[in-house]
Amino acid sequence: MAADVTSKDAAVVVRGVRPLFGPIPVTPGGHRYDVSADGQRFLVRTVPVQDAFEPLTLVQNWAAELKR
């Protein structure tokens, strides 16, 4: 969450509370995000969106082919 925070006399005024981003599920290994050392950025681990599968070529015994 983010908010606009100001102080007025001895009071703290918080306005404009809003989410920074949508929900990030917690995984068994911990959270899926971290904050940069300066507190200015978030690093979020995501699953890449893949519309189509790229072909995969498997070459067996490739070392023998190099000797030819």
Buried (B, 14 or more C-beta within 10 A) or exposed (E): EEEEEEEEEEEEEEEEEEEEEEEEEEEEEEEBEEEEEEEEEEEEEEEEEEEEEEEEEEEEEEEEEEEE
